[in-house]
Amino acid sequence: MDVQPSDSFEFSKGRGDVLLIACGALAREIIDLIEVNHWSAFDVTCLPAKWHNTPDKIAPGVRDKIRANKQKYRKIYVLYGDCGTGGHLDSVLEAEGVERIAGPHCYSFFSGNAAFDARADEDLTAFFLTDYLARHFDKLIWQGLGIDRHPELRNMYFRNYTKIVYLAQIKDDTLVDMAKAAAVKLGLEYEYRWTGFGDLETFMLRSASNAR
């Protein structure tokens, strides 16, 4: 399965009475966790990952998904950080009575929110990649921000960064090479950190237990 940045995504398996509304950048990891744990209660719907370049779309997009599905599911959870919505996503979720995973973004909850906070000073000038962003760096960052067409934008966007930190969910040499190539393109130092699924797995485990 390879969800593209522009794709929305639907997954249904098992009895499907609990809906996960998620960012498309998390689709592969969510489905992997569902399948390896044999969770039967979850259906998944994902909004386009490219919305991170236009985060004003996230809160209303999630609200629309909740309202379209509220009568169909016993429970709904949201797998998004705040992700640049400036608190608007949390306002929507409070109004709709829906819980989301804790954390400001996926870099934090993949790392573990406590561990991410503990390294905040060290990572002040870090640009983070996940498996998804390493895989789709050219489409989401290089092309998505227009650097391929206007090379001068690279230094405008990244002049305050000193390193790329690749937060790896799976161990894959090809993704490591892609992350290193991204660091070279941006003229940044490279650092690798293994995170696994972090707090995403913890939250889904708890949600699965509550779904029984």
Sequence and secondary structure as in RCSB ss.txt:
>XXXX:A:sequence
MDVQPSDSFEFSKGRGDVLLIACGALAREIIDLIEVNHWSAFDVTCLPAKWHNTPDKIAPGVRDKIRANKQKYRK
IYVLYGDCGTGGHLDSVLEAEGVERIAGPHCYSFFSGNAAFDARADEDLTAFFLTDYLARHFDKLIWQGLGIDRH
PELRNMYFRNYTKIVYLAQIKDDTLVDMAKAAAVKLGLEYEYRWTGFGDLETFMLRSASNAR
>XXXX:A:secstr
    TT  EEEE TT  EEEEEEGGGHHHHHHHHHHHT  SEEEEEE GGGGGSGGGHHHHHHHHHHHHTTT SE
EEEE   TTSTTHHHHHHHHHT EE SSSSHHHHHH HHHHHHTTTTTTTEEEE HHHHHTHIIIIIITTTTTT 
TTHHHHHHTT  EEEEEESS  HHHHHHHHHHHHHHT EEEEEE TTHHHHHHHHHHHHHT 
